[in-house]
């Protein structure tokens, strides 16, 4: 397979995932209490939103690369 086609496949997958999930969620831990042998932590979930337009652009770009890669002869 051509490198252009691989890049197209990756962009299509990233675009679909961005449209499906709408962002990246991760968990962050921070120390609340640390006295000798006693430790307490707090977990908070953070979210990085990904605009749907970026997912659409990635999807369209991936499809374009796949079409260009299929037409191009080596």
PQR file of N, CA, C, O and H, with PARSE charges and radii, in Angstrom:
ATOM      1  N   UNK A   1       0.829  -1.179   0.000 -0.4000 1.5000
ATOM      2  CA  UNK A   1       0.000   0.000   0.000 -0.0000 2.0000
ATOM      3  C   UNK A   1       0.876   1.246   0.000  0.5500 1.7000
ATOM      4  O   UNK A   1       1.969   1.239   0.566 -0.5500 1.4000
ATOM      5  N   UNK A   2       0.417   2.278  -0.612 -0.4000 1.5000
ATOM      6  CA  UNK A   2       1.176   3.515  -0.738 -0.0000 2.0000
ATOM      7  C   UNK A   2       1.091   4.333   0.557  0.5500 1.7000
ATOM      8  O   UNK A   2       0.097   4.252   1.280 -0.5500 1.4000
ATOM      9  H   UNK A   2      -0.471   2.283  -1.072  0.4000 1.0000
ATOM     10  N   UNK A   3       2.127   5.114   0.846 -0.4000 1.5000
ATOM     11  CA  UNK A   3       2.100   5.954   2.052 -0.0000 2.0000
ATOM     12  C   UNK A   3       0.933   6.943   2.061  0.5500 1.7000
ATOM     13  O   UNK A   3       0.395   7.261   3.121 -0.5500 1.4000
ATOM     14  H   UNK A   3       2.934   5.179   0.260  0.4000 1.0000
ATOM     15  N   UNK A   4       0.550   7.421   0.896 -0.4000 1.5000
ATOM     16  CA  UNK A   4      -0.572   8.358   0.811 -0.0000 2.0000
ATOM     17  C   UNK A   4      -1.874   7.689   1.258  0.5500 1.7000
ATOM     18  O   UNK A   4      -2.706   8.306   1.921 -0.5500 1.4000
ATOM     19  H   UNK A   4       0.988   7.163   0.035  0.4000 1.0000
ATOM     20  N   UNK A   5      -2.032   6.430   0.887 -0.4000 1.5000
ATOM     21  CA  UNK A   5      -3.223   5.688   1.295 -0.0000 2.0000
ATOM     22  C   UNK A   5      -3.219   5.433   2.800  0.5500 1.7000
ATOM     23  O   UNK A   5      -4.268   5.500   3.442 -0.5500 1.4000
ATOM     24  H   UNK A   5      -1.356   5.929   0.348  0.4000 1.0000
ATOM     25  N   UNK A   6      -2.059   5.143   3.363 -0.4000 1.5000
ATOM     26  CA  UNK A   6      -1.969   4.925   4.814 -0.0000 2.0000
ATOM     27  C   UNK A   6      -2.341   6.192   5.574  0.5500 1.7000
ATOM     28  O   UNK A   6      -3.060   6.137   6.572 -0.5500 1.4000
ATOM     29  H   UNK A   6      -1.208   5.088   2.842  0.4000 1.0000
ATOM     30  N   UNK A   7      -1.847   7.336   5.096 -0.4000 1.5000
ATOM     31  CA  UNK A   7      -2.191   8.595   5.747 -0.0000 2.0000
ATOM     32  C   UNK A   7      -3.685   8.864   5.643  0.5500 1.7000
ATOM     33  O   UNK A   7      -4.292   9.386   6.579 -0.5500 1.4000
ATOM     34  H   UNK A   7      -1.263   7.380   4.285  0.4000 1.0000
ATOM     35  N   UNK A   8      -4.273   8.514   4.517 -0.4000 1.5000
ATOM     36  CA  UNK A   8      -5.710   8.676   4.334 -0.0000 2.0000
ATOM     37  C   UNK A   8      -6.507   7.820   5.296  0.5500 1.7000
ATOM     38  O   UNK A   8      -7.497   8.277   5.866 -0.5500 1.4000
ATOM     39  H   UNK A   8      -3.780   8.090   3.757  0.4000 1.0000
ATOM     40  N   UNK A   9      -6.077   6.570   5.482 -0.4000 1.5000
ATOM     41  CA  UNK A   9      -6.763   5.667   6.414 -0.0000 2.0000
ATOM     42  C   UNK A   9      -6.680   6.203   7.836  0.5500 1.7000
ATOM     43  O   UNK A   9      -7.668   6.180   8.571 -0.5500 1.4000
ATOM     44  H   UNK A   9      -5.272   6.198   5.019  0.4000 1.0000
ATOM     45  N   UNK A  10      -5.510   6.683   8.224 -0.4000 1.5000
ATOM     46  CA  UNK A  10      -5.334   7.231   9.578 -0.0000 2.0000
ATOM     47  C   UNK A  10      -6.223   8.451   9.779  0.5500 1.7000
ATOM     48  O   UNK A  10      -6.858   8.589  10.825 -0.5500 1.4000
ATOM     49  H   UNK A  10      -4.707   6.701   7.627  0.4000 1.0000
ATOM     50  N   UNK A  11      -6.276   9.335   8.789 -0.4000 1.5000
ATOM     51  CA  UNK A  11      -7.121  10.523   8.907 -0.0000 2.0000
ATOM     52  C   UNK A  11      -8.606  10.172   8.969  0.5500 1.7000
ATOM     53  O   UNK A  11      -9.361  10.815   9.697 -0.5500 1.4000
ATOM     54  H   UNK A  11      -5.760   9.223   7.939  0.4000 1.0000
ATOM     55  N   UNK A  12      -9.025   9.176   8.226 -0.4000 1.5000
ATOM     56  CA  UNK A  12     -10.426   8.749   8.277 -0.0000 2.0000
ATOM     57  C   UNK A  12     -10.760   8.218   9.672  0.5500 1.7000
ATOM     58  O   UNK A  12     -11.811   8.544  10.224 -0.5500 1.4000
ATOM     59  H   UNK A  12      -8.411   8.654   7.635  0.4000 1.0000
ATOM     60  N   UNK A  13      -9.874   7.408  10.242 -0.4000 1.5000
ATOM     61  CA  UNK A  13     -10.117   6.855  11.578 -0.0000 2.0000
ATOM     62  C   UNK A  13     -10.154   7.968  12.619  0.5500 1.7000
ATOM     63  O   UNK A  13     -11.031   7.982  13.482 -0.5500 1.4000
ATOM     64  H   UNK A  13      -9.020   7.143   9.794  0.4000 1.0000
ATOM     65  N   UNK A  14      -9.205   8.902  12.543 -0.4000 1.5000
ATOM     66  CA  UNK A  14      -9.174  10.026  13.496 -0.0000 2.0000
ATOM     67  C   UNK A  14     -10.428  10.881  13.348  0.5500 1.7000
ATOM     68  O   UNK A  14     -11.006  11.309  14.347 -0.5500 1.4000
ATOM     69  H   UNK A  14      -8.492   8.890  11.842  0.4000 1.0000
ATOM     70  N   UNK A  15     -10.849  11.130  12.122 -0.4000 1.5000
ATOM     71  CA  UNK A  15     -12.046  11.935  11.885 -0.0000 2.0000
ATOM     72  C   UNK A  15     -13.301  11.293  12.431  0.5500 1.7000
ATOM     73  O   UNK A  15     -14.131  11.968  13.040 -0.5500 1.4000
ATOM     74  H   UNK A  15     -10.379  10.783  11.311  0.4000 1.0000
ATOM     75  N   UNK A  16     -13.450   9.987  12.219 -0.4000 1.5000
ATOM     76  CA  UNK A  16     -14.626   9.278  12.731 -0.0000 2.0000
ATOM     77  C   UNK A  16     -14.625   9.278  14.251  0.5500 1.7000
ATOM     78  O   UNK A  16     -15.668   9.491  14.868 -0.5500 1.4000
ATOM     79  H   UNK A  16     -12.776   9.439  11.724  0.4000 1.0000
ATOM     80  N   UNK A  17     -13.465   9.043  14.864 -0.4000 1.5000
ATOM     81  CA  UNK A  17     -13.394   9.046  16.326 -0.0000 2.0000
ATOM     82  C   UNK A  17     -13.677  10.437  16.899  0.5500 1.7000
ATOM     83  O   UNK A  17     -14.333  10.559  17.934 -0.5500 1.4000
ATOM     84  H   UNK A  17     -12.618   8.870  14.363  0.4000 1.0000
ATOM     85  N   UNK A  18     -13.190  11.474  16.237 -0.4000 1.5000
ATOM     86  CA  UNK A  18     -13.443  12.837  16.710 -0.0000 2.0000
ATOM     87  C   UNK A  18     -14.925  13.177  16.621  0.5500 1.7000
ATOM     88  O   UNK A  18     -15.459  13.842  17.509 -0.5500 1.4000
ATOM     89  H   UNK A  18     -12.657  11.375  15.396  0.4000 1.0000
ATOM     90  N   UNK A  19     -15.596  12.732  15.562 -0.4000 1.5000
ATOM     91  CA  UNK A  19     -17.025  12.992  15.435 -0.0000 2.0000
ATOM     92  C   UNK A  19     -17.840  12.156  16.418  0.5500 1.7000
ATOM     93  O   UNK A  19     -18.863  12.618  16.924 -0.5500 1.4000
ATOM     94  H   UNK A  19     -15.162  12.192  14.840  0.4000 1.0000
ATOM     95  N   UNK A  20     -17.397  10.937  16.692 -0.4000 1.5000
ATOM     96  CA  UNK A  20     -18.156  10.054  17.581 -0.0000 2.0000
ATOM     97  C   UNK A  20     -18.036  10.463  19.046  0.5500 1.7000
ATOM     98  O   UNK A  20     -19.031  10.453  19.771 -0.5500 1.4000
ATOM     99  H   UNK A  20     -16.565  10.561  16.282  0.4000 1.0000
ATOM    100  N   UNK A  21     -16.843  10.820  19.486 -0.4000 1.5000
ATOM    101  CA  UNK A  21     -16.628  11.097  20.902 -0.0000 2.0000
ATOM    102  C   UNK A  21     -16.667  12.583  21.248  0.5500 1.7000
ATOM    103  O   UNK A  21     -16.984  12.928  22.386 -0.5500 1.4000
ATOM    104  H   UNK A  21     -16.035  10.829  18.896  0.4000 1.0000
ATOM    105  N   UNK A  22     -16.363  13.453  20.331 -0.4000 1.5000
ATOM    106  CA  UNK A  22     -16.446  14.882  20.571 -0.0000 2.0000
ATOM    107  C   UNK A  22     -15.393  15.448  21.496  0.5500 1.7000
ATOM    108  O   UNK A  22     -15.475  16.620  21.862 -0.5500 1.4000
ATOM    109  H   UNK A  22     -16.106  13.173  19.406  0.4000 1.0000
ATOM    110  N   UNK A  23     -14.422  14.674  21.880 -0.4000 1.5000
ATOM    111  CA  UNK A  23     -13.358  15.187  22.738 -0.0000 2.0000
ATOM    112  C   UNK A  23     -12.575  14.067  23.383  0.5500 1.7000
ATOM    113  O   UNK A  23     -12.857  12.885  23.186 -0.5500 1.4000
ATOM    114  H   UNK A  23     -14.355  13.721  21.583  0.4000 1.0000
ATOM    115  N   UNK A  24     -11.581  14.468  24.160 -0.4000 1.5000
ATOM    116  CA  UNK A  24     -10.717  13.518  24.851 -0.0000 2.0000
ATOM    117  C   UNK A  24     -10.926  13.709  26.350  0.5500 1.7000
ATOM    118  O   UNK A  24     -10.810  14.823  26.861 -0.5500 1.4000
ATOM    119  H   UNK A  24     -11.352  15.428  24.319  0.4000 1.0000
ATOM    120  N   UNK A  25     -11.232  12.627  27.048 -0.4000 1.5000
ATOM    121  CA  UNK A  25     -11.429  12.681  28.486 -0.0000 2.0000
ATOM    122  C   UNK A  25     -10.288  11.940  29.165  0.5500 1.7000
ATOM    123  O   UNK A  25      -9.919  10.841  28.750 -0.5500 1.4000
ATOM    124  H   UNK A  25     -11.326  11.722  26.633  0.4000 1.0000
ATOM    125  N   UNK A  26      -9.728  12.545  30.213 -0.4000 1.5000
ATOM    126  CA  UNK A  26      -8.671  11.891  30.973 -0.0000 2.0000
ATOM    127  C   UNK A  26      -8.880  12.160  32.460  0.5500 1.7000
ATOM    128  O   UNK A  26      -9.575  13.101  32.840 -0.5500 1.4000
ATOM    129  H   UNK A  26     -10.028  13.437  30.549  0.4000 1.0000
ATOM    130  N   UNK A  27      -8.271  11.324  33.290 -0.4000 1.5000
ATOM    131  CA  UNK A  27      -8.391  11.439  34.741 -0.0000 2.0000
ATOM    132  C   UNK A  27      -7.080  11.937  35.316  0.5500 1.7000
ATOM    133  O   UNK A  27      -6.006  11.442  34.972 -0.5500 1.4000
ATOM    134  H   UNK A  27      -7.706  10.559  32.981  0.4000 1.0000
ATOM    135  N   UNK A  28      -7.179  12.922  36.195 -0.4000 1.5000
ATOM    136  CA  UNK A  28      -5.999  13.507  36.836 -0.0000 2.0000
ATOM    137  C   UNK A  28      -6.097  13.263  38.339  0.5500 1.7000
ATOM    138  O   UNK A  28      -7.155  13.461  38.937 -0.5500 1.4000
ATOM    139  H   UNK A  28      -8.050  13.325  36.474  0.4000 1.0000
ATOM    140  N   UNK A  29      -5.000  12.837  38.942 -0.4000 1.5000
ATOM    141  CA  UNK A  29      -4.950  12.611  40.386 -0.0000 2.0000
ATOM    142  C   UNK A  29      -4.107  13.697  41.038  0.5500 1.7000
ATOM    143  O   UNK A  29      -3.055  14.080  40.527 -0.5500 1.4000
ATOM    144  H   UNK A  29      -4.141  12.676  38.456  0.4000 1.0000
ATOM    145  N   UNK A  30      -4.589  14.185  42.175 -0.4000 1.5000
ATOM    146  CA  UNK A  30      -3.807  15.163  42.917 -0.0000 2.0000
ATOM    147  C   UNK A  30      -3.861  14.824  44.403  0.5500 1.7000
ATOM    148  O   UNK A  30      -4.870  14.331  44.907 -0.5500 1.4000
ATOM    149  H   UNK A  30      -5.444  13.874  42.590  0.4000 1.0000
ATOM    150  N   UNK A  31      -2.764  15.095  45.088 -0.4000 1.5000
ATOM    151  CA  UNK A  31      -2.689  14.823  46.512 -0.0000 2.0000
ATOM    152  C   UNK A  31      -3.512  15.848  47.279  0.5500 1.7000
ATOM    153  O   UNK A  31      -3.421  17.051  47.033 -0.5500 1.4000
ATOM    154  H   UNK A  31      -1.944  15.496  44.679  0.4000 1.0000
ATOM    155  N   UNK A  32      -4.315  15.350  48.211 -0.4000 1.5000
ATOM    156  CA  UNK A  32      -5.099  16.230  49.063 -0.0000 2.0000
ATOM    157  C   UNK A  32      -4.478  16.265  50.457  0.5500 1.7000
ATOM    158  O   UNK A  32      -4.421  17.312  51.102 -0.5500 1.4000
ATOM    159  H   UNK A  32      -4.389  14.373  48.411  0.4000 1.0000
ATOM    160  N   UNK A  33      -4.016  15.101  50.907 -0.4000 1.5000
ATOM    161  CA  UNK A  33      -3.476  14.985  52.256 -0.0000 2.0000
ATOM    162  C   UNK A  33      -2.268  14.050  52.227  0.5500 1.7000
ATOM    163  O   UNK A  33      -2.329  12.966  51.647 -0.5500 1.4000
ATOM    164  H   UNK A  33      -4.063  14.250  50.383  0.4000 1.0000
ATOM    165  N   UNK A  34      -1.186  14.471  52.848 -0.4000 1.5000
ATOM    166  CA  UNK A  34       0.023  13.648  52.899 -0.0000 2.0000
ATOM    167  C   UNK A  34       0.705  13.892  54.240  0.5500 1.7000
ATOM    168  O   UNK A  34       1.612  14.715  54.357 -0.5500 1.4000
ATOM    169  H   UNK A  34      -1.136  15.352  53.319  0.4000 1.0000
ATOM    170  N   UNK A  35       0.240  13.147  55.257 -0.4000 1.5000
ATOM    171  CA  UNK A  35       0.787  13.273  56.612 -0.0000 2.0000
ATOM    172  C   UNK A  35       1.326  11.905  57.029  0.5500 1.7000
ATOM    173  O   UNK A  35       0.559  11.001  57.362 -0.5500 1.4000
ATOM    174  H   UNK A  35      -0.497  12.478  55.162  0.4000 1.0000
ATOM    175  N   UNK A  36       2.631  11.767  57.009 -0.4000 1.5000
ATOM    176  CA  UNK A  36       3.254  10.499  57.409 -0.0000 2.0000
ATOM    177  C   UNK A  36       2.734   9.350  56.571  0.5500 1.7000
ATOM    178  O   UNK A  36       2.805   9.392  55.342 -0.5500 1.4000
ATOM    179  H   UNK A  36       3.253  12.501  56.739  0.4000 1.0000
ATOM    180  N   UNK A  37       2.206   8.311  57.235 -0.4000 1.5000
ATOM    181  CA  UNK A  37       1.710   7.144  56.495 -0.0000 2.0000
ATOM    182  C   UNK A  37       0.305   7.347  55.913  0.5500 1.7000
ATOM    183  O   UNK A  37      -0.203   6.469  55.216 -0.5500 1.4000
ATOM    184  H   UNK A  37       2.149   8.278  58.233  0.4000 1.0000
ATOM    185  N   UNK A  38      -0.318   8.475  56.186 -0.4000 1.5000
ATOM    186  CA  UNK A  38      -1.675   8.724  55.699 -0.0000 2.0000
ATOM    187  C   UNK A  38      -1.595   9.534  54.399  0.5500 1.7000
ATOM    188  O   UNK A  38      -1.020  10.621  54.357 -0.5500 1.4000
ATOM    189  H   UNK A  38       0.095   9.189  56.752  0.4000 1.0000
ATOM    190  N   UNK A  39      -2.188   8.973  53.345 -0.4000 1.5000
ATOM    191  CA  UNK A  39      -2.200   9.623  52.041 -0.0000 2.0000
ATOM    192  C   UNK A  39      -3.638   9.669  51.530  0.5500 1.7000
ATOM    193  O   UNK A  39      -4.372   8.687  51.642 -0.5500 1.4000
ATOM    194  H   UNK A  39      -2.655   8.090  53.378  0.4000 1.0000
ATOM    195  N   UNK A  40      -4.028  10.777  50.986 -0.4000 1.5000
ATOM    196  CA  UNK A  40      -5.346  10.910  50.373 -0.0000 2.0000
ATOM    197  C   UNK A  40      -5.175  11.614  49.028  0.5500 1.7000
ATOM    198  O   UNK A  40      -4.483  12.625  48.916 -0.5500 1.4000
ATOM    199  H   UNK A  40      -3.432  11.575  50.895  0.4000 1.0000
ATOM    200  N   UNK A  41      -5.821  11.053  48.026 -0.4000 1.5000
ATOM    201  CA  UNK A  41      -5.763  11.660  46.696 -0.0000 2.0000
ATOM    202  C   UNK A  41      -7.178  11.914  46.195  0.5500 1.7000
ATOM    203  O   UNK A  41      -8.142  11.295  46.645 -0.5500 1.4000
ATOM    204  H   UNK A  41      -6.383  10.231  48.117  0.4000 1.0000
ATOM    205  N   UNK A  42      -7.269  12.824  45.267 -0.4000 1.5000
ATOM    206  CA  UNK A  42      -8.549  13.162  44.658 -0.0000 2.0000
ATOM    207  C   UNK A  42      -8.411  12.984  43.152  0.5500 1.7000
ATOM    208  O   UNK A  42      -7.448  13.457  42.548 -0.5500 1.4000
ATOM    209  H   UNK A  42      -6.486  13.327  44.901  0.4000 1.0000
ATOM    210  N   UNK A  43      -9.380  12.301  42.552 -0.4000 1.5000
ATOM    211  CA  UNK A  43      -9.388  12.095  41.107 -0.0000 2.0000
ATOM    212  C   UNK A  43     -10.405  13.039  40.479  0.5500 1.7000
ATOM    213  O   UNK A  43     -11.560  13.098  40.902 -0.5500 1.4000
ATOM    214  H   UNK A  43     -10.162  11.917  43.042  0.4000 1.0000
ATOM    215  N   UNK A  44      -9.966  13.767  39.477 -0.4000 1.5000
ATOM    216  CA  UNK A  44     -10.874  14.634  38.741 -0.0000 2.0000
ATOM    217  C   UNK A  44     -10.777  14.286  37.262  0.5500 1.7000
ATOM    218  O   UNK A  44      -9.693  14.027  36.740 -0.5500 1.4000
ATOM    219  H   UNK A  44      -9.028  13.719  39.134  0.4000 1.0000
ATOM    220  N   UNK A  45     -11.918  14.285  36.601 -0.4000 1.5000
ATOM    221  CA  UNK A  45     -11.937  14.006  35.174 -0.0000 2.0000
ATOM    222  C   UNK A  45     -11.914  15.322  34.416  0.5500 1.7000
ATOM    223  O   UNK A  45     -12.727  16.213  34.663 -0.5500 1.4000
ATOM    224  H   UNK A  45     -12.799  14.495  37.025  0.4000 1.0000
ATOM    225  N   UNK A  46     -10.987  15.427  33.507 -0.4000 1.5000
ATOM    226  CA  UNK A  46     -10.832  16.611  32.665 -0.0000 2.0000
ATOM    227  C   UNK A  46     -11.231  16.227  31.243  0.5500 1.7000
ATOM    228  O   UNK A  46     -11.128  15.065  30.850 -0.5500 1.4000
ATOM    229  H   UNK A  46     -10.327  14.703  33.307  0.4000 1.0000
ATOM    230  N   UNK A  47     -11.685  17.213  30.482 -0.4000 1.5000
ATOM    231  CA  UNK A  47     -12.083  16.953  29.105 -0.0000 2.0000
ATOM    232  C   UNK A  47     -11.515  18.022  28.187  0.5500 1.7000
ATOM    233  O   UNK A  47     -11.599  19.217  28.471 -0.5500 1.4000
ATOM    234  H   UNK A  47     -11.769  18.157  30.801  0.4000 1.0000
ATOM    235  N   UNK A  48     -10.940  17.576  27.093 -0.4000 1.5000
ATOM    236  CA  UNK A  48     -10.454  18.470  26.044 -0.0000 2.0000
ATOM    237  C   UNK A  48     -11.443  18.342  24.883  0.5500 1.7000
ATOM    238  O   UNK A  48     -11.463  17.319  24.198 -0.5500 1.4000
ATOM    239  H   UNK A  48     -10.871  16.606  26.862  0.4000 1.0000
ATOM    240  N   UNK A  49     -12.258  19.368  24.658 -0.4000 1.5000
ATOM    241  CA  UNK A  49     -13.251  19.261  23.576 -0.0000 2.0000
ATOM    242  C   UNK A  49     -12.604  19.377  22.198  0.5500 1.7000
ATOM    243  O   UNK A  49     -11.681  20.164  21.992 -0.5500 1.4000
ATOM    244  H   UNK A  49     -12.241  20.199  25.215  0.4000 1.0000
ATOM    245  N   UNK A  50     -13.105  18.580  21.265 -0.4000 1.5000
ATOM    246  CA  UNK A  50     -12.657  18.640  19.867 -0.0000 2.0000
ATOM    247  C   UNK A  50     -13.865  19.085  19.048  0.5500 1.7000
ATOM    248  O   UNK A  50     -14.875  18.381  19.010 -0.5500 1.4000
ATOM    249  H   UNK A  50     -13.855  17.939  21.432  0.4000 1.0000
ATOM    250  N   UNK A  51     -13.778  20.238  18.394 -0.4000 1.5000
ATOM    251  CA  UNK A  51     -14.909  20.716  17.603 -0.0000 2.0000
ATOM    252  C   UNK A  51     -15.255  19.739  16.475  0.5500 1.7000
ATOM    253  O   UNK A  51     -14.360  19.168  15.852 -0.5500 1.4000
ATOM    254  H   UNK A  51     -12.958  20.810  18.424  0.4000 1.0000
ATOM    255  N   UNK A  52     -16.540  19.551  16.216 -0.4000 1.5000
ATOM    256  CA  UNK A  52     -16.943  18.625  15.150 -0.0000 2.0000
ATOM    257  C   UNK A  52     -16.398  19.022  13.778  0.5500 1.7000
ATOM    258  O   UNK A  52     -16.209  18.164  12.916 -0.5500 1.4000
ATOM    259  H   UNK A  52     -17.267  20.015  16.722  0.4000 1.0000
ATOM    260  N   UNK A  53     -16.147  20.305  13.573 -0.4000 1.5000
ATOM    261  CA  UNK A  53     -15.628  20.743  12.276 -0.0000 2.0000
ATOM    262  C   UNK A  53     -14.243  20.150  12.020  0.5500 1.7000
ATOM    263  O   UNK A  53     -13.910  19.826  10.880 -0.5500 1.4000
ATOM    264  H   UNK A  53     -16.300  21.002  14.273  0.4000 1.0000
ATOM    265  N   UNK A  54     -13.435  20.005  13.073 -0.4000 1.5000
ATOM    266  CA  UNK A  54     -12.107  19.390  12.897 -0.0000 2.0000
ATOM    267  C   UNK A  54     -12.228  17.913  12.530  0.5500 1.7000
ATOM    268  O   UNK A  54     -11.471  17.407  11.702 -0.5500 1.4000
ATOM    269  H   UNK A  54     -13.706  20.268  13.999  0.4000 1.0000
ATOM    270  N   UNK A  55     -13.185  17.226  13.152 -0.4000 1.5000
ATOM    271  CA  UNK A  55     -13.418  15.824  12.792 -0.0000 2.0000
ATOM    272  C   UNK A  55     -13.876  15.690  11.350  0.5500 1.7000
ATOM    273  O   UNK A  55     -13.451  14.781  10.637 -0.5500 1.4000
ATOM    274  H   UNK A  55     -13.801  17.637  13.825  0.4000 1.0000
ATOM    275  N   UNK A  56     -14.748  16.604  10.921 -0.4000 1.5000
ATOM    276  CA  UNK A  56     -15.220  16.582   9.535 -0.0000 2.0000
ATOM    277  C   UNK A  56     -14.108  16.876   8.546  0.5500 1.7000
ATOM    278  O   UNK A  56     -14.029  16.259   7.484 -0.5500 1.4000
ATOM    279  H   UNK A  56     -15.093  17.343  11.500  0.4000 1.0000
ATOM    280  N   UNK A  57     -13.248  17.822   8.901 -0.4000 1.5000
ATOM    281  CA  UNK A  57     -12.112  18.154   8.020 -0.0000 2.0000
ATOM    282  C   UNK A  57     -11.150  16.974   7.916  0.5500 1.7000
ATOM    283  O   UNK A  57     -10.668  16.658   6.828 -0.5500 1.4000
ATOM    284  H   UNK A  57     -13.312  18.323   9.764  0.4000 1.0000
ATOM    285  N   UNK A  58     -10.871  16.323   9.046 -0.4000 1.5000
ATOM    286  CA  UNK A  58      -9.981  15.157   9.025 -0.0000 2.0000
ATOM    287  C   UNK A  58     -10.592  14.029   8.192  0.5500 1.7000
ATOM    288  O   UNK A  58      -9.888  13.367   7.430 -0.5500 1.4000
ATOM    289  H   UNK A  58     -11.263  16.580   9.929  0.4000 1.0000
ATOM    290  N   UNK A  59     -11.891  13.813   8.337 -0.4000 1.5000
ATOM    291  CA  UNK A  59     -12.571  12.763   7.579 -0.0000 2.0000
ATOM    292  C   UNK A  59     -12.542  13.067   6.081  0.5500 1.7000
ATOM    293  O   UNK A  59     -12.236  12.189   5.274 -0.5500 1.4000
ATOM    294  H   UNK A  59     -12.463  14.351   8.956  0.4000 1.0000
ATOM    295  N   UNK A  60     -12.858  14.300   5.713 -0.4000 1.5000
ATOM    296  CA  UNK A  60     -12.847  14.683   4.297 -0.0000 2.0000
ATOM    297  C   UNK A  60     -11.430  14.614   3.721  0.5500 1.7000
ATOM    298  O   UNK A  60     -11.245  14.161   2.592 -0.5500 1.4000
ATOM    299  H   UNK A  60     -13.106  15.013   6.369  0.4000 1.0000
ATOM    300  N   UNK A  61     -10.436  15.058   4.486 -0.4000 1.5000
ATOM    301  CA  UNK A  61      -9.055  14.985   4.026 -0.0000 2.0000
ATOM    302  C   UNK A  61      -8.595  13.545   3.842  0.5500 1.7000
ATOM    303  O   UNK A  61      -7.881  13.232   2.890 -0.5500 1.4000
ATOM    304  H   UNK A  61     -10.586  15.425   5.403  0.4000 1.0000
ATOM    305  N   UNK A  62      -9.004  12.674   4.752 -0.4000 1.5000
ATOM    306  CA  UNK A  62      -8.641  11.262   4.627 -0.0000 2.0000
ATOM    307  C   UNK A  62      -9.254  10.617   3.401  0.5500 1.7000
ATOM    308  O   UNK A  62      -8.602   9.841   2.701 -0.5500 1.4000
ATOM    309  H   UNK A  62      -9.584  12.929   5.526  0.4000 1.0000
ATOM    310  N   UNK A  63     -10.514  10.944   3.144 -0.4000 1.5000
ATOM    311  CA  UNK A  63     -11.171  10.393   1.948 -0.0000 2.0000
ATOM    312  C   UNK A  63     -10.488  10.927   0.690  0.5500 1.7000
ATOM    313  O   UNK A  63     -10.286  10.182  -0.270 -0.5500 1.4000
ATOM    314  H   UNK A  63     -11.043  11.575   3.712  0.4000 1.0000
ATOM    315  N   UNK A  64     -10.133  12.209   0.690 -0.4000 1.5000
ATOM    316  CA  UNK A  64      -9.444  12.787  -0.473 -0.0000 2.0000
ATOM    317  C   UNK A  64      -8.096  12.107  -0.703  0.5500 1.7000
ATOM    318  O   UNK A  64      -7.733  11.819  -1.843 -0.5500 1.4000
ATOM    319  H   UNK A  64     -10.297  12.814   1.469  0.4000 1.0000
ATOM    320  N   UNK A  65      -7.355  11.851   0.372 -0.4000 1.5000
ATOM    321  CA  UNK A  65      -6.057  11.175   0.220 -0.0000 2.0000
ATOM    322  C   UNK A  65      -6.231   9.752  -0.297  0.5500 1.7000
ATOM    323  O   UNK A  65      -5.423   9.276  -1.095 -0.5500 1.4000
ATOM    324  H   UNK A  65      -7.650  12.086   1.299  0.4000 1.0000
ATOM    325  N   UNK A  66      -7.279   9.073   0.154 -0.4000 1.5000
ATOM    326  CA  UNK A  66      -7.526   7.721  -0.345 -0.0000 2.0000
ATOM    327  C   UNK A  66      -7.856   7.734  -1.843  0.5500 1.7000
ATOM    328  O   UNK A  66      -7.393   6.875  -2.593 -0.5500 1.4000
ATOM    329  H   UNK A  66      -7.936   9.460   0.802  0.4000 1.0000
ATOM    330  N   UNK A  67      -8.646   8.698  -2.265 -0.4000 1.5000
ATOM    331  CA  UNK A  67      -8.992   8.796  -3.693 -0.0000 2.0000
ATOM    332  C   UNK A  67      -7.762   9.145  -4.521  0.5500 1.7000
ATOM    333  O   UNK A  67      -7.531   8.550  -5.574 -0.5500 1.4000
ATOM    334  H   UNK A  67      -9.022   9.397  -1.656  0.4000 1.0000
ATOM    335  N   UNK A  68      -6.971  10.108  -4.048 -0.4000 1.5000
ATOM    336  CA  UNK A  68      -5.758  10.502  -4.767 -0.0000 2.0000
ATOM    337  C   UNK A  68      -4.758   9.334  -4.813  0.5500 1.7000
ATOM    338  O   UNK A  68      -4.113   9.104  -5.835 -0.5500 1.4000
ATOM    339  H   UNK A  68      -7.159  10.591  -3.193  0.4000 1.0000
ATOM    340  N   UNK A  69      -4.638   8.606  -3.707 -0.4000 1.5000
ATOM    341  CA  UNK A  69      -3.721   7.464  -3.659 -0.0000 2.0000
ATOM    342  C   UNK A  69      -4.153   6.345  -4.589  0.5500 1.7000
ATOM    343  O   UNK A  69      -3.308   5.645  -5.147 -0.5500 1.4000
ATOM    344  H   UNK A  69      -5.163   8.792  -2.876  0.4000 1.0000
ATOM    345  N   UNK A  70      -5.466   6.166  -4.765 -0.4000 1.5000
ATOM    346  CA  UNK A  70      -5.950   5.116  -5.640 -0.0000 2.0000
ATOM    347  C   UNK A  70      -5.756   5.502  -7.112  0.5500 1.7000
ATOM    348  O   UNK A  70      -5.527   4.634  -7.954 -0.5500 1.4000
ATOM    349  H   UNK A  70      -6.152   6.734  -4.311  0.4000 1.0000
ATOM    350  N   UNK A  71      -5.845   6.783  -7.418 -0.4000 1.5000
ATOM    351  CA  UNK A  71      -5.699   7.229  -8.801 -0.0000 2.0000
ATOM    352  C   UNK A  71      -4.241   7.293  -9.238  0.5500 1.7000
ATOM    353  O   UNK A  71      -3.922   7.055 -10.403 -0.5500 1.4000
ATOM    354  H   UNK A  71      -6.031   7.489  -6.734  0.4000 1.0000
ATOM    355  N   UNK A  72      -3.376   7.610  -8.315 -0.4000 1.5000
ATOM    356  CA  UNK A  72      -1.965   7.789  -8.631 -0.0000 2.0000
ATOM    357  C   UNK A  72      -1.326   6.429  -8.980  0.5500 1.7000
ATOM    358  O   UNK A  72      -1.476   5.457  -8.241 -0.5500 1.4000
ATOM    359  H   UNK A  72      -3.635   7.803  -7.368  0.4000 1.0000
ATOM    360  N   UNK A  73      -0.629   6.382 -10.090 -0.4000 1.5000
ATOM    361  CA  UNK A  73       0.031   5.145 -10.485 -0.0000 2.0000
ATOM    362  C   UNK A  73       1.500   5.241 -10.183  0.5500 1.7000
ATOM    363  O   UNK A  73       2.131   6.269 -10.430 -0.5500 1.4000
ATOM    364  H   UNK A  73      -0.507   7.172 -10.691  0.4000 1.0000
ATOM    365  N   UNK A  74       2.050   4.159  -9.644 -0.4000 1.5000
ATOM    366  CA  UNK A  74       3.481   4.190  -9.312 -0.0000 2.0000
ATOM    367  C   UNK A  74       4.345   3.655 -10.418  0.5500 1.7000
ATOM    368  O   UNK A  74       5.568   3.618 -10.283 -0.5500 1.4000
ATOM    369  H   UNK A  74       1.537   3.324  -9.444  0.4000 1.0000
TER
END
